[in-house]
Amino acid sequence: MLGIDTTFNLGKFFITTTTFRNQALQNRKTKQSVITLGPSMIHYREDSQSYQELLEFIRRELNGSIPVAVGSDGAKAILNAVSIVFPNSVHLFCTRHVRNNIERQLIKTRATQDQRRTLLKFIFDLPESLVQSKTEEDFAERMDVLREVSDGIETEDSSSENPSRNFYDWFERYQSNVFRYHMLASIRAPIKHVDRDGNALLFYNNDAEAMNHVLKVAANWEVKSISDIIDIIDRVMITQKSDLLRSLYDAGEWELVPPYTR
């Protein structure tokens, strides 16, 4: 999984980091694969061309290989770039970002907290939720249920400021394909984004966001110059390399895992 995330509050520019899980290493305590900083970009425009340049660099460095999946917050500029550079890779959208977008729409329609909870629970939280659809048939059936749930709320409140009025229409128009191509269990399971029991896990862009948090902490949450940011990224890379070298001697916080152990 190639994670992508952009931050904008460390200078008068954008910083986009990429991350991946190094499958040869794990944290000695947590036994989790190590989050590794990949190629990063400092840029002034948050547009598709900028992201495309970053991804094309990564594609060249991969020397013909492609990432099985790309994960992001679903920003349109990133979506467009991924579709051009890695058209055969699955592109997962962060569940938290999509959920927040939907909740904001429900707030715009003046849904009460209980009504928002009911709809969001069906979309995301139930074992048979919309996002856990395993086939296109499951998804179509659960979209019908979503319409019924929305209509049920409308029946309970016939006022002119009905909370669910037009919500289903909005969801079908703006979110259905987001779920169909970037969110569903039918997308996540084949790329092995699953738990130990084989159940498809919801995707969160936590790895890339965590790496940006590392940069912010290193910058002391202050606005920095480009040269300062380059130095900070360089120090992170040096630290990663040092930790990797220590793992070769069975020392440090990281350790090698089979078949890479000696």
N, C-alpha and C positions, 0 to 999 in steps of 0.2 A: 504494500500500500504506500503510495506516494502522497504524503499530506502537503497541502498548500495553505498558507495563511498570511494575510497582510496586516501590518500594523502601521499606524500613521501618527502616533503621538510621541515619537522620539526625535523628531526633527521636521524641517520644512520639506519633507519628502516621504515617500512610502518605503517600507521595508517588507519584502516578501520572502519568507523562509520556506524551504521544503524540508520534510522529514521522512524518515523511513525507519522501520524496525530491523535492526541488524540481527538476522537469524542465527548468526554464529556466536552471539554473545547474549548473556543474560545477567541481570542484576543478582549479585551473590545472595542478597537477603530476600528479595521479592520473587526471584526466579522468573521475572518478566523479561522479554526481549528488550534490548536497549534501544531507547529513542535516540536516533542519530541525526544530526544536522546535515542536510544535503546542500546542494547549490542554492544560493540566496541572491536576491537582487535588490538594489537600491534604485528607485525610479521616481520620476516626477508625475507621470501620468498613470492613472489606474484604468488602463484600457486594454482591450484584447491584444493589441499589437505588443504591448510590453510583456504580458504574460506569455504570449506566443514565443517571444525571443528567449525567455527563460526556459520554457519547455523544450524548445528546439535545441538549446544547449544541452539539456539533460538527455534528449534523444541521441544526440551525437556521442555523448559520453557513454551511453549504454551500448553503443556499437551494435545496433541492430535488435537488441532486446527491447521489450516494452514492459511497462509496469502492468501487473494484472489489474490493478485498480488505482484510481486517483480519488482522494478525498478532499473536499473543500466545503466552504460555507454556502456554496451554490451561487456566488456572485456571477452575474451575467457575463462579465468580461472574462472570468476564469473559465466558465462553461464554454464559451466560444473558442477560447484558445485550446482547451483540452480536446474539443471535438475536431479541431484541425490537426493538432500535432499527434494525439494518441486516439484516433477514432475507434480503435478496436479495444480500448481499455474501458472497463466499467468505471463510471464516475459517480461516486456516492456523495450525497449531500448530507451535511451535518443535521442530525435530528433536532438538536436544540435550536438551531437557526430557523429551520422550517416550522417547528412548533411555535416559536416566538412570532413568526410572520402570521401564522394562522390566528394566534391569540390576539394579535393587534387588529386583525380584520374583524374578529368577533367583538372586540371592544368598540370598534367603529360602528358596528351595527347595534350597539348598546345592549348586548347580551349581558345578563346578570352573571355574577360569579358562578352560581350553581349551573346555569345554562352553559357557560363556557366549559366548566368542569365535565359536564355530561358529554359534550361533543368531543372535547380533547381526549377524554378517556376512551371513547370508541375509536377515535382515529389512531391513538398511540399506545394506550396502556393495557388494554384487555388482551388476554391470550389470543383471542380471535379478532384483534383490532384490524383496522384497514391496512396499516403499515406491515402487518404480519401476513399479508396475503401471499400464498405460496404459488398460485397460478393466476393466469389472466381471468379464469372463471371465478376464482375466489374474489378477486378484486372487483369484478363487475357486480357480483352478488352483494359485496359489502358496500359498494357505492350506492346500491339500491337501499340498503339498510341505513346508510348515512342520510339519504333523502328522507326516509321515514322518520329517523330521529329528529331531523330538522323540522319536518312537518309536524311532528308531535309537539315540539316546543311552540311552533306557531299556533297550533290549536289551543294550547294552554293560555296564550297571550294574543288576543285578537286586536290589540291596540294598534294605532297607526305607527307606533315606534316599536314594532315587533322586532325582538332581538335576532331572530334567525332569518328574517325576511331577506331573500336573495343570497343568503350565505351559501347554500348548496350550489346555486348557479355560479357564484364567484369561485367556489372550490373546484367545480367541474371545469371551469374555463381556465383558471390560473394554476391549479395545484394537481389536477389529476395526472397530467403527464410528468410532473415532477416526481410523483410517487411511482408511476408506472416504470420510469426509466432510471430513477436514481435512489429509490427509497425501499422498495418492497423486499420482503424476505426472498422472493423469487430471484432477485438480483443479488442479494447478499450471500445466500447459501452457496451458490455455485463457485464463488471465489473464496470460500472457506472462512468467511467472516462469521464464525459460529463459536458457541461455547463448547465445553467438553462433551456435552451430550448431543452435539450436532445441531442445536437450535440456533437459528440466525440471530446474530446480535445486532442491535441498533447501532448505527455508526455515529460517533461523535468526533469532531475534529480536534480532540483534546491534545494529541501529540504535537501538532503544529502550533497550536495555541500555547502549549506549555513551553515550547522552544522560544516563542516570542516573549513569553513571560521571563525566561532566563535572560534575554537581551535587555528587557526593561529593568530587571533587578541589577544587572551589571552596569546599566547606565544610571542607576540610582533614581529612576523614574524622571529623569531630567531631559530636556531638549538638548540634543547633541549635534555637532557638526558631522558631515559625512565622514571625514577622516577619523573622528572619534568612534563612529559606528563601525567602520571598517576594522579598527583596532579591537573593538569588543568582539566582533564576529571572529576575528583571527584568534583571540584568546580562547574563545569557546572551542574552536577547531583544534587548537594546540592541546587543550585539556582533554578533549575526546581522544586524540591520538595517543596522549600519554596513558590514559586509562586503558586503551586498547593494548598498548605495548606491555603494560603491567599484567594484563590478563594472560599474556603469553607465558608469563613466569608464575602463573597461579597466585597473583597478588592483586591488591586493589579491590574496588567495589564491583568490578565486572569479572565474569568467568566464561571461558569457552564452553560450548555444549557440543555433544556428539553430532556429526562425525568430525568436528574440528578440533577435538581434544587430542593431545599427544599420547 
